[in-house]
């Protein structure tokens, strides 16, 4: 429930507007699952939780709708997005194709300095406490995100706008929610290293193949998750 939510602590830059700050705080809460998928957004509750007036709050909500994190439901209002199984698989099919292309272009276009920075990103991921404990994968955004760095390194502005703009936070939301699948963090880390090696070797064809396989593995994990949920529901109903 929103009234039980501890507001995320995000430092506010002196030049940052109140609307921008609350936008980032609500965005983080949605992406991390602190405000659950499908939750109805109550403006009065959010205004009390974040100590903000309705004007800046509505501006933040409008921006979150633009990122597809919130959806408008007729006669209900705004809700946190909750993709169906089919919609989620479609999103991962888009990722598989477009991030594969981005990886191929990155192998051709990233500078040696950018590749070294990408390697340091993975070193940071390996030191993360959740990863070391085997309970999750490092989930910071932007320049600390392995996928984000590769997309930026593709040098294709249209591709970057699609994957790092319109779809980015929606994709992050589901990446985080499924990052705790048993054994997946270690597997993903090993796959990231193989992708990085292909990029460093300037083997665009292999880099694309490995990225597509990497995202394909995540897509299969999602399919299994939904299948397990369906089987459990059927068992509870006494279905065979």
C-alpha positions as CSV (number, residue, x, y, z in Angstrom):
1,X,0.0,0.0,0.0
2,X,1.2,3.5,-0.7
3,X,0.6,4.7,2.9
4,X,3.1,2.0,4.0
5,X,5.7,3.1,1.5
6,X,8.9,4.6,2.8
7,X,9.8,7.4,0.4
8,X,13.0,6.6,-1.4
9,X,15.9,8.8,-0.3
10,X,17.2,10.6,-3.4
11,X,19.3,13.6,-3.1
12,X,17.9,16.7,-4.7
13,X,20.3,18.9,-6.8
14,X,20.0,22.6,-6.1
15,X,18.9,23.1,-9.7
16,X,16.3,20.3,-9.7
17,X,12.7,21.2,-9.6
18,X,10.3,19.7,-7.0
19,X,8.4,18.0,-9.8
20,X,11.6,16.5,-11.2
21,X,12.7,15.2,-7.8
22,X,9.3,13.6,-7.0
23,X,9.2,12.2,-10.5
24,X,12.5,10.4,-9.9
25,X,11.4,9.2,-6.5
26,X,8.1,7.7,-7.7
27,X,9.9,6.3,-10.8
28,X,12.4,4.5,-8.6
29,X,9.6,3.1,-6.4
30,X,7.8,1.7,-9.4
31,X,10.8,0.2,-11.1
32,X,12.0,-1.5,-7.9
33,X,8.5,-2.9,-7.3
34,X,7.9,-0.9,-4.1
35,X,4.7,0.3,-5.7
36,X,3.4,-2.9,-7.2
37,X,2.4,-3.5,-10.8
38,X,-1.3,-2.9,-11.2
39,X,-1.5,-0.6,-8.2
40,X,-4.0,2.3,-8.4
41,X,-2.3,5.7,-8.2
42,X,-4.0,7.9,-5.6
43,X,-2.9,11.5,-5.9
44,X,-3.9,12.4,-2.3
45,X,-1.8,9.5,-0.9
46,X,1.2,10.3,-3.1
47,X,0.9,14.0,-2.2
48,X,1.0,13.0,1.5
49,X,3.7,10.4,1.1
50,X,6.1,12.7,-0.8
51,X,5.1,16.0,0.8
52,X,4.2,17.6,-2.5
53,X,1.3,19.7,-3.9
54,X,-1.0,18.3,-6.5
55,X,0.3,20.5,-9.4
56,X,3.9,19.2,-9.4
57,X,2.7,15.7,-8.7
58,X,0.4,15.7,-11.7
59,X,3.3,16.8,-13.9
60,X,5.4,13.9,-12.6
61,X,2.5,11.5,-13.2
62,X,2.2,12.7,-16.8
63,X,5.9,12.1,-17.3
64,X,5.6,8.6,-15.9
65,X,2.8,7.9,-18.3
66,X,5.2,8.9,-21.1
67,X,7.6,6.3,-19.9
68,X,4.9,3.7,-19.9
69,X,5.3,3.1,-16.2
70,X,1.8,4.4,-15.6
71,X,-1.3,3.8,-17.7
72,X,-4.7,5.6,-17.7
73,X,-7.7,3.3,-17.2
74,X,-11.1,4.8,-18.2
75,X,-13.2,5.6,-15.1
76,X,-10.4,4.4,-12.8
77,X,-7.5,6.7,-13.3
78,X,-3.7,6.0,-13.4
79,X,-2.4,2.6,-12.5
80,X,1.2,1.1,-12.5
81,X,1.7,-0.8,-15.7
82,X,1.2,-4.6,-15.4
83,X,2.1,-6.3,-18.6
84,X,0.4,-9.6,-19.5
85,X,2.5,-12.6,-20.3
86,X,2.1,-12.0,-24.0
87,X,2.9,-8.3,-23.8
88,X,6.0,-9.0,-21.7
89,X,7.3,-11.6,-24.2
90,X,6.7,-9.1,-27.0
91,X,8.8,-6.6,-25.1
92,X,11.6,-9.1,-24.9
93,X,11.3,-10.0,-28.5
94,X,11.9,-6.3,-29.3
95,X,14.9,-6.2,-26.9
96,X,16.3,-9.4,-28.5
97,X,16.3,-7.9,-31.9
98,X,17.2,-4.3,-31.2
99,X,19.8,-4.9,-28.5
100,X,21.4,-7.6,-30.7
101,X,21.8,-4.9,-33.4
102,X,23.1,-2.4,-30.9
103,X,25.7,-4.9,-29.8
104,X,26.9,-5.6,-33.3
105,X,27.2,-1.8,-34.0
106,X,29.0,-1.3,-30.6
107,X,31.6,-4.0,-31.6
108,X,32.3,-1.9,-34.7
109,X,32.2,1.6,-33.2
110,X,33.1,1.6,-29.5
111,X,36.4,3.2,-28.8
112,X,39.1,1.3,-26.7
113,X,38.4,3.7,-23.9
114,X,34.7,2.9,-24.0
115,X,35.4,-0.8,-24.0
116,X,37.7,-0.4,-21.0
117,X,34.9,1.6,-19.2
118,X,32.5,-1.3,-20.0
119,X,34.9,-3.7,-18.4
120,X,35.1,-1.6,-15.3
121,X,31.3,-1.6,-15.2
122,X,31.3,-5.4,-14.9
123,X,34.0,-5.2,-12.2
124,X,31.6,-3.0,-10.2
125,X,28.8,-5.5,-10.7
126,X,31.0,-8.3,-9.5
127,X,31.7,-6.5,-6.2
128,X,28.0,-5.8,-5.5
129,X,26.8,-7.4,-2.2
130,X,23.6,-8.8,-3.6
131,X,25.5,-10.4,-6.4
132,X,28.1,-11.9,-4.1
133,X,25.3,-13.3,-2.0
134,X,23.7,-14.8,-5.1
135,X,20.4,-13.0,-4.5
136,X,20.3,-10.5,-7.3
137,X,22.2,-8.5,-10.0
138,X,23.5,-5.0,-9.8
139,X,20.6,-2.7,-10.9
140,X,21.9,0.8,-11.1
141,X,20.8,2.7,-14.2
142,X,22.5,4.8,-16.9
143,X,26.3,4.6,-17.1
144,X,26.4,1.8,-14.5
145,X,24.1,-0.4,-16.6
146,X,25.9,-2.8,-18.9
147,X,23.1,-2.8,-21.5
148,X,22.8,1.0,-21.5
149,X,26.5,1.4,-22.1
150,X,26.4,-0.9,-25.1
151,X,23.3,0.8,-26.6
152,X,25.1,4.2,-26.2
153,X,28.2,2.7,-27.8
154,X,26.2,1.7,-30.9
155,X,26.4,5.2,-32.2
156,X,22.9,5.0,-33.6
157,X,20.8,7.8,-32.2
158,X,17.4,6.4,-33.2
159,X,18.2,3.1,-31.6
160,X,19.5,4.9,-28.5
161,X,16.4,7.0,-28.3
162,X,14.1,3.9,-28.4
163,X,16.1,1.7,-26.0
164,X,17.5,4.3,-23.6
165,X,14.5,6.6,-23.7
166,X,11.0,5.5,-24.4
167,X,11.4,1.8,-23.3
168,X,14.3,2.0,-20.8
169,X,12.5,2.3,-17.4
170,X,9.8,-0.2,-18.4
171,X,12.5,-2.7,-19.4
172,X,14.4,-2.0,-16.2
173,X,11.3,-2.6,-14.1
174,X,11.0,-6.2,-15.4
175,X,14.7,-6.8,-15.5
176,X,14.8,-6.0,-11.7
177,X,11.7,-8.1,-10.9
178,X,13.2,-11.2,-12.6
179,X,16.8,-10.7,-11.5
180,X,16.4,-12.8,-8.4
181,X,15.6,-16.0,-10.3
182,X,17.8,-18.7,-8.7
183,X,21.2,-19.0,-10.5
184,X,20.3,-16.3,-13.0
185,X,22.6,-13.5,-11.6
186,X,25.7,-15.7,-12.1
187,X,24.6,-16.8,-15.5
188,X,23.9,-13.3,-16.6
189,X,27.3,-12.1,-15.4
190,X,29.1,-14.8,-17.3
191,X,27.0,-14.0,-20.4
192,X,27.9,-10.3,-20.0
193,X,31.6,-11.2,-20.0
194,X,31.3,-13.2,-23.2
195,X,29.5,-10.3,-24.9
196,X,32.2,-7.9,-23.7
197,X,35.0,-10.2,-25.1
198,X,33.3,-10.3,-28.5
199,X,33.0,-6.5,-28.6
200,X,36.6,-6.2,-27.6
201,X,37.6,-8.6,-30.4
202,X,35.6,-6.5,-32.8
203,X,33.5,-9.5,-33.7
204,X,30.1,-7.9,-34.4
205,X,28.4,-11.0,-35.6
206,X,29.3,-13.0,-32.5
207,X,28.5,-10.0,-30.2
208,X,25.0,-9.8,-31.7
209,X,24.5,-13.6,-31.4
210,X,25.6,-13.6,-27.8
211,X,23.3,-10.6,-26.9
212,X,20.3,-12.2,-28.6
213,X,21.0,-15.5,-26.7
214,X,21.4,-13.6,-23.4
215,X,18.1,-11.8,-23.8
216,X,16.5,-15.0,-25.1
217,X,17.6,-16.8,-21.9
218,X,15.8,-14.1,-19.9
219,X,12.7,-14.5,-22.0
220,X,12.6,-18.2,-21.4
221,X,13.0,-17.6,-17.6
222,X,9.9,-15.3,-17.8
223,X,8.0,-18.0,-19.7
224,X,8.9,-20.5,-17.1
225,X,7.8,-18.1,-14.3
226,X,4.4,-17.7,-15.9
227,X,4.1,-21.4,-16.6
228,X,4.9,-22.2,-13.0
229,X,2.3,-19.8,-11.8
230,X,-0.3,-21.3,-14.1
231,X,0.5,-24.8,-12.9
232,X,0.4,-23.7,-9.2
233,X,-3.0,-22.1,-9.8
234,X,-4.3,-25.2,-11.5
235,X,-3.1,-27.4,-8.6
236,X,-4.8,-25.2,-6.1
237,X,-8.0,-25.6,-8.1
238,X,-7.6,-29.4,-8.2
239,X,-7.0,-29.4,-12.0
240,X,-4.8,-32.0,-13.6
